[in-house]
Amino acid sequence: MSPSYRSPSVPPPRGVPHAELGINYLAVLVAAVATYALGMLWYSPVVFGKTWQASQGLTPDQAAAMQRNAGRAYAVTFVCWLLMALAVAILVHRIGVTMLIGGVKLGLVCWAGVAFPIGLSGLMFSGKRTAGFVIETGYQLVSLLGMGIILTLWR
């Protein structure tokens, strides 16, 4: 146990500022940037980009237009990954995860208990093809595993 470990059932002392949550904010930023960079590779034509594009029913021209006008979407996506990394960092600290395997397990639990069910329930009502969902949820799984690892090992 680390000296900063506190049982999840014991609330933090009153008056403790947020800066003392025990979170490495640089690691949070790096985890978000790594996830964003992984997404650039994951959805590139070299990996799953063409398959994902086809699963969405997008023509090459539509995909190109979507990329040209995607500045806002990219910014929102980065903020979302930053928030996700912060949430994982808080869990790492509050649960007291300190080993690589613990970070992997936490990433897996976050994916299986949050990201996967939300994505799957959305798929059920979207009318989209399963291939796109598999690509998207695979990216989320690898991202959350990476975040769990980065934020556990770089505390």
HUQUIGI-V5814 format. One record per residue. RES is the residue in three letters. SS is DSSP state (@ for helix, = for strand, . for the rest). PSI is psi in degrees with one decimal (* if undefined). NEAR is the number of other ideal C-beta (glycine too) atoms within 10 Angstrom. Layout:
res=RES ss=SS psi=PSI near=NEAR
res=RES ss=SS psi=PSI near=NEAR
This chain:
res=MET ss=. psi=140.0 near=7
res=SER ss=. psi=156.1 near=11
res=PRO ss=. psi=-23.1 near=4
res=SER ss=. psi=5.6 near=11
res=TYR ss=. psi=135.9 near=14
res=ARG ss=. psi=133.2 near=15
res=SER ss=. psi=137.6 near=9
res=PRO ss=. psi=-22.3 near=10
res=SER ss=. psi=-11.0 near=5
res=VAL ss=. psi=115.7 near=7
res=PRO ss=. psi=154.5 near=9
res=PRO ss=. psi=154.4 near=12
res=PRO ss=. psi=148.7 near=8
res=ARG ss=. psi=145.7 near=5
res=GLY ss=. psi=5.9 near=6
res=VAL ss=. psi=120.2 near=10
res=PRO ss=. psi=156.5 near=6
res=HIS ss=@ psi=-28.8 near=7
res=ALA ss=@ psi=-17.5 near=8
res=GLU ss=@ psi=27.7 near=11
res=LEU ss=. psi=-8.5 near=15
res=GLY ss=. psi=25.2 near=16
res=ILE ss=. psi=135.5 near=18
res=ASN ss=. psi=99.5 near=16
res=TYR ss=@ psi=-27.6 near=12
res=LEU ss=@ psi=-40.5 near=9
res=ALA ss=@ psi=-36.8 near=19
res=VAL ss=@ psi=-47.0 near=24
res=LEU ss=@ psi=-44.6 near=13
res=VAL ss=@ psi=-40.8 near=16
res=ALA ss=@ psi=-40.8 near=27
res=ALA ss=@ psi=-42.9 near=23
res=VAL ss=@ psi=-41.9 near=14
res=ALA ss=@ psi=-40.6 near=17
res=THR ss=@ psi=-41.5 near=25
res=TYR ss=@ psi=-44.5 near=16
res=ALA ss=@ psi=-39.9 near=10
res=LEU ss=@ psi=-41.1 near=16
res=GLY ss=@ psi=-38.9 near=18
res=MET ss=@ psi=-40.3 near=11
res=LEU ss=@ psi=-45.9 near=12
res=TRP ss=@ psi=-43.9 near=19
res=TYR ss=. psi=11.2 near=19
res=SER ss=. psi=161.0 near=12
res=PRO ss=. psi=-22.0 near=11
res=VAL ss=. psi=-31.2 near=9
res=VAL ss=. psi=-91.2 near=15
res=PHE ss=. psi=4.3 near=20
res=GLY ss=@ psi=-48.1 near=16
res=LYS ss=@ psi=-40.9 near=14
res=THR ss=@ psi=-42.3 near=15
res=TRP ss=@ psi=-44.7 near=22
res=GLN ss=@ psi=-46.2 near=18
res=ALA ss=@ psi=-38.1 near=14
res=SER ss=@ psi=-23.3 near=18
res=GLN ss=. psi=-4.1 near=15
res=GLY ss=. psi=26.8 near=10
res=LEU ss=. psi=135.6 near=14
res=THR ss=. psi=162.1 near=10
res=PRO ss=@ psi=-37.1 near=9
res=ASP ss=@ psi=-41.3 near=8
res=GLN ss=@ psi=-42.1 near=12
res=ALA ss=@ psi=-41.7 near=17
res=ALA ss=@ psi=-42.0 near=11
res=ALA ss=@ psi=-39.4 near=12
res=MET ss=@ psi=-41.6 near=13
res=GLN ss=@ psi=-38.0 near=12
res=ARG ss=@ psi=-31.4 near=8
res=ASN ss=. psi=25.9 near=9
res=ALA ss=. psi=9.5 near=12
res=GLY ss=@ psi=-48.7 near=9
res=ARG ss=@ psi=-43.2 near=8
res=ALA ss=@ psi=-40.8 near=11
res=TYR ss=@ psi=-41.4 near=13
res=ALA ss=@ psi=-45.6 near=10
res=VAL ss=@ psi=-41.1 near=11
res=THR ss=@ psi=-42.0 near=15
res=PHE ss=@ psi=-43.0 near=15
res=VAL ss=@ psi=-40.1 near=11
res=CYS ss=@ psi=-43.9 near=13
res=TRP ss=@ psi=-32.6 near=21
res=LEU ss=@ psi=-44.2 near=17
res=LEU ss=@ psi=-40.5 near=12
res=MET ss=@ psi=-43.4 near=21
res=ALA ss=@ psi=-39.0 near=27
res=LEU ss=@ psi=-43.4 near=19
res=ALA ss=@ psi=-43.1 near=15
res=VAL ss=@ psi=-39.9 near=25
res=ALA ss=@ psi=-40.9 near=25
res=ILE ss=@ psi=-43.4 near=15
res=LEU ss=@ psi=-44.0 near=19
res=VAL ss=@ psi=-46.0 near=27
res=HIS ss=@ psi=-48.7 near=20
res=ARG ss=@ psi=-35.2 near=15
res=ILE ss=@ psi=-25.8 near=16
res=GLY ss=. psi=32.1 near=14
res=VAL ss=. psi=129.8 near=23
res=THR ss=. psi=-11.5 near=14
res=MET ss=. psi=155.1 near=10
res=LEU ss=@ psi=-49.1 near=12
res=ILE ss=@ psi=-32.6 near=11
res=GLY ss=@ psi=-38.9 near=17
res=GLY ss=@ psi=-39.3 near=24
res=VAL ss=@ psi=-47.2 near=17
res=LYS ss=@ psi=-41.2 near=16
res=LEU ss=@ psi=-44.4 near=22
res=GLY ss=@ psi=-42.0 near=27
res=LEU ss=@ psi=-42.6 near=15
res=VAL ss=@ psi=-41.9 near=14
res=CYS ss=@ psi=-39.9 near=22
res=TRP ss=@ psi=-52.4 near=22
res=ALA ss=@ psi=-30.4 near=12
res=GLY ss=@ psi=-16.2 near=10
res=VAL ss=@ psi=-65.7 near=14
res=ALA ss=@ psi=-49.1 near=19
res=PHE ss=@ psi=-49.6 near=17
res=PRO ss=@ psi=-38.1 near=11
res=ILE ss=@ psi=-46.0 near=12
res=GLY ss=@ psi=-43.0 near=17
res=LEU ss=@ psi=-42.7 near=12
res=SER ss=@ psi=-36.4 near=10
res=GLY ss=@ psi=-39.1 near=12
res=LEU ss=@ psi=-37.9 near=17
res=MET ss=@ psi=-27.9 near=10
res=PHE ss=@ psi=-4.6 near=7
res=SER ss=@ psi=-24.6 near=11
res=GLY ss=. psi=8.1 near=6
res=LYS ss=. psi=164.3 near=15
res=ARG ss=. psi=149.2 near=14
res=THR ss=@ psi=-32.9 near=10
res=ALA ss=@ psi=-41.5 near=14
res=GLY ss=@ psi=-40.5 near=19
res=PHE ss=@ psi=-42.8 near=18
res=VAL ss=@ psi=-42.6 near=16
res=ILE ss=@ psi=-46.0 near=19
res=GLU ss=@ psi=-45.9 near=20
res=THR ss=@ psi=-28.4 near=17
res=GLY ss=@ psi=-41.6 near=13
res=TYR ss=@ psi=-43.3 near=20
res=GLN ss=@ psi=-40.3 near=21
res=LEU ss=@ psi=-52.2 near=17
res=VAL ss=@ psi=-38.6 near=16
res=SER ss=@ psi=-46.6 near=26
res=LEU ss=@ psi=-35.0 near=26
res=LEU ss=@ psi=-44.9 near=18
res=GLY ss=@ psi=-43.7 near=19
res=MET ss=@ psi=-44.8 near=31
res=GLY ss=@ psi=-41.5 near=28
res=ILE ss=@ psi=-52.0 near=19
res=ILE ss=@ psi=-47.1 near=24
res=LEU ss=@ psi=-19.3 near=28
res=THR ss=@ psi=-45.7 near=26
res=LEU ss=@ psi=-24.1 near=15
res=TRP ss=. psi=67.0 near=15
res=ARG ss=. psi=* near=17
